[in-house]
Amino acid sequence: MAANIQWDLYAWGDVYLVRMLYNERETAFPPSCRPIARGSFYYRLSELERCFGR
């Protein structure tokens, strides 16, 4: 079995947005990470750093 995990990084001015795809489908990060809007699969890079403790 194999899996395909992809993180896309987008620059929006000085803000970076990240989304994750699992087997080419948008996938949410853990619930402790907050997306930019409810139901969105885009997260600020700074939020992921906070969420994952980096």
BELWOFEN-V142817 format. One record per residue. N is the residue number from 1. RES is the residue in one small letter. PHI is phi in whole degrees, -180 to 180 (* if undefined). NEAR is the number of other ideal C-beta (glycine too) atoms within 10 Angstrom. Layout:
((N & RES & PHI & NEAR) (N & RES & PHI & NEAR))
//
This chain:
((1 & m & * & 2) (2 & a & -135 & 4) (3 & a & -133 & 6) (4 & n & -119 & 9) (5 & i & -116 & 9) (6 & q & -134 & 11) (7 & w & -113 & 10) (8 & d & -104 & 12) (9 & l & -117 & 9) (10 & y & -120 & 11) (11 & a & -97 & 9) (12 & w & -131 & 10) (13 & g & 68 & 5) (14 & d & -98 & 5) (15 & v & -107 & 11) (16 & y & -111 & 14) (17 & l & -111 & 19) (18 & v & -128 & 19) (19 & r & -134 & 19) (20 & m & -118 & 17) (21 & l & -119 & 14) (22 & y & -119 & 12) (23 & n & 51 & 10) (24 & e & 67 & 8) (25 & r & -121 & 9) (26 & e & -59 & 12) (27 & t & -134 & 13) (28 & a & -78 & 14) (29 & f & -76 & 18) (30 & p & -54 & 8) (31 & p & -58 & 7) (32 & s & -71 & 8) (33 & c & -94 & 15) (34 & r & -101 & 15) (35 & p & -72 & 17) (36 & i & -68 & 15) (37 & a & -152 & 8) (38 & r & -58 & 6) (39 & g & 82 & 6) (40 & s & -86 & 13) (41 & f & -105 & 18) (42 & y & -102 & 16) (43 & y & -130 & 20) (44 & r & -70 & 17) (45 & l & -58 & 14) (46 & s & -62 & 10) (47 & e & -69 & 17) (48 & l & -67 & 19) (49 & e & -62 & 10) (50 & r & -65 & 13) (51 & c & -62 & 15) (52 & f & -95 & 11) (53 & g & 71 & 5) (54 & r & -115 & 6))
//
